[in-house]
Amino acid sequence: MPAQTDAALPEDTVEQLQDAVTHAMTATGSSGAIVGVWAPWSGSWVAGLGTQSPTDDAEVTADMQFRAARVTRAMICDVLYVAAAEGKVKLNDSVTTWVTSVPALTDITLEQLCDSTSGIGSYAAHLTPLWLSNPTRTWNPRELASFGLGAGRSIEPGAAYRDSDAGYVLLGLALESALGKPAAQLIEEYVVEPLDLDATGLVAPSESVLMGLYAPPGEDGKPNCAEPLDVSDVSITTGFTDSGVSSDIDDLGRYAQALATGALHPDRDDRFADPLPAASGAPSWYTAAGGALQAGSLVGQFGAVPGYITAAFSDPVSGLTVAVVLNDSAAGASIGAYLAWELAAIASKAPAAAGQTAPEAGLPWTPQQYHGRVAENAICAPAA
């Protein structure tokens, strides 16, 4: 990956990037956002925008921590791939080899849990109301997984991608059993320490924390964007190895680059080799494999947990990297991806700094396309 130019992105590029972020903030009702954009041939832009909440005018700063949502999935898959390279587990081990309490899953492998092709269902949609009403409750990961397992299977293992938070929880439980350590310690040893991610871990944000908000339904059924709930204290046990990791924007960008380039397991080049469509009817450039999503040349993840919408993507060849968090989760995960892809499209056209050469390859979409998708999925109207 090319070395990052030690310069700020051009003023015109930054203006376009900032407009994209503030547009998404308005669409989601987010009072604050943190964004990082790194274009090695041109420069970088890292910033906090807005305030902690509509009623708390404390400024959002770029060093604040937040929950990184489904980026956790890629990290627990890193643990799997490195442990497999060490001979401690096999990718094709049955989940029941390591989690004996699920005897009906003998035909599902650890690799299929990582790829999200197990066919197992999800729990978040069922449990989110409980998380919001009882935020400090501690959840046992087996309890979370049981809600996903109760949804039944819609596909044969390995046949197609099916988003499954319960699958990533089971993968975490399996690796805890196989490696004899808690999931938080595994992510620390296999991901955080090798990449020097000082602000990252399977722990709650603890330093300077971005407030997490959720716009509840009003009397008319529409989100009450003017009076969001502070849901910062929702327990990270609601996510475990699916979405429990916390981070900051610099760590998130560094991790996205490592994920895209396979830095943690350089001897394997097959993690993303056989991707499947990431959604029914998805364009050919949007696929899933190895706990990550591939959008054109970008590799990364996006998601939402109570209080936060996050996304982080990187191009393994050009080094173009974007990471962003919005602090109101009511609009759902997709806007995080749309914003990240809009930012990437803007930054991909940034002019080269002196002595540098801009990459020739582009992305299969324009900034305007995903600016429009953000607007189409808006839950909050602009102020009159």
N, C-alpha and C positions, 0 to 999 in steps of 0.2 A: 504494500500500500504506500502511495506517495507520502512524503513528509508534509506536515501541515505548515503552510506559509504563516509566518508570525506577523500577521497584519489584520486590520479590521476589514470586513467586506465593504465594498464601495457603498457610498451613501445612498445611491439610487436603489441598489439591491436591498439594503437594510430597510428603506422606506416601504418597498413592496412586501418584504417579509413581515414587517410590523403591521401593515394594513391587513395582511392575511390573518395574523393572530388576533388582532382586535375584532375583526369580523367574526371569527369563531367564538370569541368571548361573548359577544353580543348574542350570537345564535344560541349559545348554551346557557346564558345567564351567569357565566363565570365572572366574578369580580377580579380574579387574578389569573395569571398564567406565567409560566417560565419556559423559555425556549432556548435551544442551542442549535446553531447551524454551522457546520464546518465544511468548507470547500478548499481542499488542500492547495489548489492552484491559484486561489484568489484571496482567501482570508476567512475569518470567522465572526460570528455574532452570537453572544450569549447575554441574555437579559431577563429580568423580571419585570412584568407589566402589571399595572393595576394595584388593587388593594386586597387586604385579607378577606373582607366581606363588604356588602353594601353598607353596613353600619360600623365597620371597623376600618378606618382609613389608614391603618398601618401599611406602609409600602411593601409590596412583594419584591424580594431580592433574589438574585440568581443563585445564591448559595443555600436556599431553603430546601429542606427534605420533604418528601412526599411518598405516597405508596405507588409503586411502579407497576401494579396490576399484572397483566399477563406476561410481562417480560420475565416474571418468575418461571414461567413454563420453559423458556429457552434455557434458563439457568439449571433447572433440575435435569433437563436433557443433557446439558454439559456434564453434569455429574455422571449420568449414565454412560456417556460415550467415553469419558476418561477412565471410569472404573472398568469398562469393558476392555479398553486398551491395556489396562493393568492386569487383566485376567481375573478380576474379582467377581464379575458377572458376565453373562452373555446377552447380547441383544435379543436373541430368540428364546431366552428363559421364559417359561410360563409365569405369569404373575402369581399363580398359586404356589410356585416354588418358594416364594418369599412372603406371601400374604396368605396364610393357610385358612383364614376366615372367609375366603371367597372361593369355595371349591367349584362353583359353577363356571369359573372363568379360566378353566384349564386350556382353552383354545386361544387365549389372548396373551401376547408376548409383551415384554417390556418395551421393545421397539415400537409396537403398535400403540401402546399408551403414550409414548413420546410423540409419535406422528399424529395422534388423535384419530386413529383409524380403528379403534377397538369396537366402536358401535355403542359404547356405554353412554348413558344420558348425562344430564347436567343438573346441578342443584341450585345455582344462584337465583334463578327466577323464582323458585319456590321460597327461598329463605330470606331474600332481601328485605321484605317487610318486617321479619323478625329481627334482623340485624339493626334496622333503623329504630325499632321500638325498644330494643334491649341491647344497646350497643356494646356494653362491657362484658356481656356473657362470653365465656370461653367455650369454644367448640372443639370437640374431639374430631380429628380428621376422619375417623371411621364413621362417625355420625354424618359428616358431610357427604362422604362417598355413598352412604346408604341411600340418600335421596336421589343421587344420580343412577344408582343401580336399580332403584325402584321404578325408574322411568322406562325400563325395558330397553331392548336393543332394536335398532332400526336397520342395521346393516350387518353383514357378515364381517368378522375381523379382517382388516386389510383391504376391504373392497373400496372404501371411499373415505374422504375426510368428513368427520362429524365433530363439531366443536364439543368437547367434553371436559369440563372442569373436574368432574369426579375422576376421570382417567389420570389427570396429573396429580391429584391427591393420592391415588393408589400407587402411582409411580414413586412418589415420595416415601410412602410407607414401605414399599418393596425395597428401595435403596437403603432406608434406615435399617431394615432387617438384614439385608445382604452385607452391609458395610459396618454394622454395629455401632452407628453413631446417629445422633439426632439430625434431622434435616437441616436445621440452622447451622450446625457444625459442618455438615457436608458442603453446603453452599459457601461457607466461609473458607474451607480448605481447598475446594476444587475450583472455585470461581473468584471469590473476593480477593484472597491473598495473592494468587498468581497474577491478577490484573491490577493489583494495588487500588482497589475500589474502597477508599476510606469511609465513604458515607453510605455504603450499601450493606444490607444484610436482611436475613429473615427475622427482623425485629421491627417494632413500631418506630416511627420517626421520633428522634429524641432531642435533636439540637434545635436549630431554627426551623420551625415547621410551617409549611404552607397550610393554611386552614382549608379543610375539605368541606364542601357545601353540597346540599341536595335540595332542589326546588320541589316542594311537595305539591300535590294536587290542591287547587283551590276549590271553592264552592261550585265553580262552573266546570270542574274536572280538568281544567288546564293548569299547567305548572305555575305556581306562584313564584315567579322569578324575582319579585321585589323583596320577598321575605324568605330566603332559603334557610334551611336548617343547618346548623353546624354539626356535621357528622364525623369530625376529626377523630373522635374517640371510639369509632367502631373497631372492634378487636381484629388484629391481623390474623387471628385463628380462623376467621371466616374464609381466608384464602389459602392458608398453609402453602403447599408447594405448587398450587395453581396460580395464586395471585397475592401472596403475603409479603413479598420483598418490598423494602423501602430503599430509597436512593436519593440522589440529587442529580441535577441536569448534566454536570460534567461527567459523573460516573456513568450515567445512562448513555451518553454519547460514546464514551470510551468502551463500554460494554457492547454497544451495537456494532462498533468497528471490529471488536474481537470475535463476536458471533459471526459476522459476515465473512471474515477471513479464516475462520477456523483456528484462531490463535491458540486455543486451549488444547486442541488435539490435532496438530499439524500433520500427523501421519495418516489421518483418515480424510478422504475427500469425497465420501459417499453419503454424508449425512443429508445433503439436499439434492442427491443425484436423481431420485425418482419421485418428484413431487406430484401431488394430485390437485385437481381443481379445489380452490379454497371455498367455493360456494357453488350452488347450482346455477348454471348459466354464467359463471364468472368468465371474464375475458381470458384468453390463453396465457396472458402474462401474469395472472394472479393465481398463485399456487401455494400449497402448504406441505411442509415436511420437517422432520427433526425438531419439532417444538417451535418452529418459526414460520413466518409467511414470506413469500417472495413476490414482490411487486415490480415488474420489469427487472432491472438489474439490482434492485434494492432487496436486502434481507433484513428482517426485523420482527417486531411484534407490536400489537396495540391492544388496548382493553380499557375496562372501567371497573372500578370498585367504589363503594360508597365514598363520595367526596372528590373523586379524581378520575379524569379521563387522560390516558397517557398513550404515547406512541414513540417508537424509536426505530429508525431504519438507517442502513448504511450500504453503500456500493463497494464491494470488495476490490474493485479494480481502480476506480477513480478516487476512492476514499470519501466521496460526498456522504455526509452524515447529518441527520436531523433528529432532534429529540424535543418533545414538547409535553407539557402537562397543563390541563385546564382544571380549575378548582370547583366545578359543579358537575356532578356525574349524571344528572337527571336525563340528559339528552342521549345517553348511551355511548357505547364504544366506537361506533362507526365514524363519528365526527373526528375522533382522534386520528384515524387513518387518513381521512380526507384532508385534514389540515396538514399532516406530515407530508402527504404526497404533493399538496400544493406548494408547501415550503421547498420541497426537493426540486420541483419543476422550476421554481423561481431561481434557486441557488445554482441549479445546473447551467444556467445561462450567465452566471457571474463572469465578468471579464477576467482574464489572467493578469496577475500581478507582474511586475517587472521581472524578467528572467524566467517566467513560468509559461506553461502551455496548457490551455484549456482542453479538456477531453473532447473527443469528436462525438462519441456516442451520447445520445440523449435518452429521454424517458418517453414511453408510449402514451403520454397524456400532456395536456397543457395546464398551466396554473388556473386558467379560466374554468376548465372543466370541473376541477375540484373546489374552486371557489363557489361554483354553482351548486355542487352537491352539499356543501356545508349549508348554504342558504335553504335548499330544499328540505333539509332535516332539522332546521331551526325549531326550537321549542319556545323561544323567547323573542318577542318583537322588539325592534329598535325603539329607543325612546322617541316620543313624538317631538 
